[in-house]
Amino acid sequence: MTRFVLKRLAGAVLVLLALSVLVYSLFYLAPGDPARLACGERCNPQQIAQVREQLGLNDTMFVQYLHFLQGVFVGRDYSTGVSLVHCDAPCLGLSYQSDQQVTQLVLERLPATASLVVGALVVWLVVGVGTGLLSALRRGGPTERILTLLTLAGSGTPVFILGLLLLMAVCAYLQWLPFPSYVPFGENPEQWGWNLLLPWLTLGLFESAKYARLTRSATLETLAEDHIRTFRAYGVGERSVVTRHALRGAVPPVIAISAVDLGSMFGGAVLTESLFGIPGLGKTLIDGVKAIDLPVVVGVVMVTGTFVVLANVLADLLYAAADRRVVLT
């Protein structure tokens, strides 16, 4: 098991290095002059040249990339023209628009995204796995057909439309809740939960359709195996066969995909964050793209890419823990 873990971690490091090269290359080759973007439209050529010198844009691409890695691992200094600003590791650069350290900006926005993603994870696991199991238990009957229809409708409805429908129904028509406005957990835990309820349901219900199909297919596949027929021959009840034995066949793929989705959602919940005004990483990325704030874009992409890579490693480890045969391959 130790060798398996070390191999996965080494592979994750290589993937992150490759990702950093790709992202930084795209940053370097992006259209537009970074010095003019940082200085503003009213700057004259002399001022732009000074900003270019301060940002180190006169160096070659390779040297700039080494400086980027230096900032990530040990930190680096940035010149403001009159003084040096030190950026502690892991340093992802300075925002062109606000001169704020990108790392600090990410840390400020990360709790909002984490709150959204973890809550949605609970929703999609409970609803998705529960629906998939119920469909397997009621296979061939009207309950399965209704659940299958709901699953197909959920998977075919865009998350933005689903969020709008929930807002219109719950907030505008029924008036059960006020329109959401994000409140940090540390300020008011109760308001934090109520204001995230609709975003959790929006993202969780959208993802639960996939998990319902996955759980149903994996459970039915396990139910067709020989050892399940043996349990039935010994008189074990159908509910016990499904929940105690067949569910084990559905657990490994659900665990693996959940870990991957958990990582990808840190940067992929852009529409949900924008719809409900959640100041998370997805909204930060969109704002950075609109303002052509390249350090912010690169920093957020690197952070979300890191979450995806680490989530894949976690998925492999959880899958191996659920099925020890994976370690032997």
N, C-alpha and C positions, 0 to 999 in steps of 0.2 A: 504493500500500500504506500509506503514511503517513497519508493521509486516512482510509482504512478503519480503521486502528488508533485514530486520534483520535476518530472517530465512536463506536466501540465503548466507548472509555474514558469519553467524555462521557455516553453512555447509562448506563453502570454507575454513575457518580456520581449521576445523577438517580434511578436505581432505589434506590440506598442511602439517599438522602435520603427518598424516599417510604417505604421500609421503616422508617426511624427514626421517621417521623411515625406510622405505623401501630402499630408496637410500643409506642412511648411512650404513644399514646392508649389502647391496651389496658391498659397498666400503670396509667394514670391512672384509667380507668373500672373497673378490677378491683374485685370486692367485697372488703370488709374495710377496716379502717383501718390504713394503713401505719405510722402512729405507734404504735398499740397493738401491732402485730406486732413493731416494732423494740424497744419498751419491755418487752413481756412482759405476761402476764395479771395480774400482781400490782400493776401500776402504778395509782396513783390518777389522777383526772382532771387534777390539776395537773402531775404528771409527764408524762402523755401530751401535754398542751399544750406543755410545755417541749421534748419530743422533736419535736413537730410544727414548732415554731419552728426548732429546730436543723437539721432536714431540709429546711427551706424549703417545707413542704407548705401553708403559709398563702398562698403566692403563687398566682397564676392558673396554669392549665394552660399557657398560652403562655409565661409567664415561666419556669416549671419546665422546659419543653422547651428554651428558650434556654440555661438553665443546663446542661442535659444536653449540648447541642451544644458549649458552652464547655468542658465537661470533656473531651469527645472530642478537640477540636482544640487547646486551649491548657492544659487542666488546670483544677482548681478547688479551693477550700478547703471543708472540712466542719467544722462545729462539734461538739465533743464535750461541750459544756456548760462545760468549764473551759479548753479550749484549741482551737486550730485544727489540723486535719490536712490537709496538702496532698496532693492526688492528681494525679500527673503525667499529662499527655496521653500516650496516649489513655485518659482516665478514664471508666470505665463505672459508677461509683458504688461505694458501700460495702455489704457484706453486712449485712443486718439481724441475722443470727444470730451472726456471728463478728467483725464490724467489720473484716473483711479487704477490701482493695481487690479489686473484681471482676476488674479487668485482671490483677492478680497471680494470682488464683485460676485464671483461664483459662490463663495462661501455664504454670502448674504442671501443669494437666491436658492441655494441648495435645499434648505429646510422646507420651503414651500413645495418644491418638486417632490421631495422625499415624502412629505405628508400626503400628497395626491397619489403617488405611485403605490405606497404601502397600503393605503386604504382601499385603493382599487384592486390591489392584489387579493385582499381578503374577500372582496365582493366577487371577483371572477372565479376564485377557487370554490367558495361556498356555493354560488349559483351554478357555475359550470359543472363541477364534479357532481353536485347533487342532482342536477337535471340529467346528466349523462347516466348516472346510476339508476335513476327512476325510469329512464327510457329503456335501459337494459332489463330491469325487473318487469316492465310492462310491455315487452317487445311483442309486436303483432297486434296490440290492442289499440283502442282509440286514444288512450293516454299518450302512448308513444308517438302516434301520428300528430297529436296536438303539440307535443313538446318539440317534435322535429320541425313542424311548421314555424313555431316560435323561434327556434334556433336559426332556421334559414332566414327568417325576417330580421333577426338580430344581427346576423353576420352580413346581411345585404344592406343594412341601414348605415349610412356614414355617421361617424361619431359626432360630427358637427350638427347634423340633423337631429340625432337622438338627444343631444344636449339642448337644442332649441325646443324640442317637443316637451322635455321635462321642465324647462323654464316656463313655457307657456302654460302647461297643465298645473304644475305645483305652485308656481309663484304668481302667475297672472290670473288664471281661471279659478282654481280652488283656493288660492291665497293661504295655503298651509304654511309656507315659509316666505320670508322676505327674499328679495333678489340677493344672491350671494355677494359678499365682499370679504376678501381674505383677511383674517385676523391671525397673527402669529400665536402659536400655542402658549408661549410664555406670557402673553398679555391677558388672554382669556381662554382657557381650555374649552369651556362650554361653547362659546361663540365660534372658536376654531372648528369644532366638530360639526356644528349646525351649518356653517358656511361651506364646509367641504362635502357635505352629504350629497348634494346633487352632482358635483364633479366626480365623486367616488362612484356614484351610480352610473353616470354617463360612461366613464371609461371602463368600469367594471362590467357593466352589462354588455358593452360592445365586445369586450374580450371574452366574456363567459361563453358566447356562442361557440367559439373555437374549442374551448375546453369541454363543453358538453359533447360535441362531436367526437373529440379525441377520447374522452372517458367512455362513451358509449361503444365506440368501435373496439377499443382495447379490451373492455369488459366482455363484449360478445365474443371476441377472438379467444379470450382466456376460457370462457364458458364452453367453447367447442373442443378444448383439450381433453386428453384421456383421463387425467387425474380428477377433473371435475365430474366426468361421468362415473368415476369410481365413488366419489363422495355421494352422488345421487343414488347410486346402487345400494349404498349402505344406509340410505334413508335420511340423509342430511337435508334439512329444509332448504327451499330455493332461496329464501332471503339470507340465510346463513351462508349458503354457497356463494352468493354474489358479494355480500359485504365482507366476509372473512377470507375468502379465497380468490374469487375472481378479481376483486378490487386490487389485489396485490399486483396483478399484471398490468393494471392501468396506472399504478403509482409512479413507476420509473419514468415513463414519457411525460407525465404531468409535471413531475418535479423538474425534469430537465428543461422543458419548455417554459415553465414558470420562472425559473432562474434567468433564462435568456430574455424573456419578455420584461422581467423586472429591470434588467440592465438597460435594454433598449428604450424603455419608457422614460428614462431620465432625460432623454433628448427628443423622444418621439411624441410626447404629449403636448405638442405645440398647439393644436387646435383646441384642445380642452382648456389649456391655460389661457389662451387668447379669448375664448368664449366667456369664461367665468372671471377674467381679470386676475388670474393668479400670477404673482410676480416670481415665476420660476425660471429654470434654465431655458426652456423652450421659448418663452416670451423674450428672454434676454437675447437669445440667438436671433430671433426675428428682428428685434430692435437693432441689433448690431449689423445685420444685413441691410436694413433700411438706411442706417446712417453710414454705411460702408466703413464701419469701425472694425478693421481687419484683425487687430489683436484680440478683440472680444470674440469675434467669430472663430478664430483659430483656437482660442482658449476653451470656449464652450465645446467645440467639436472634439478637442483632445480629451476633455473631462468626460463627455458622454461616451466617447470611444473607449476610454479606460473602463467605464462602468460596464460596457457591453463585453469587453474582453474578460474582465474579472467575473462577470456573471456567467460566461461560458465555462470558465474554470470551475466556478461553484457548481454549475449544472453537471459537469463531468464528475466532480467529487460526490455530489448527492446521488447521481445515477449509480456510481460505483458502490456507494454505501447501501443503496437499495437492491442492487444486483451485483453480487461479488464476482460474477463471471466476467464483468467488464474489466476488472483489474488484471485478469489472466490473459486478456487478448493483446 
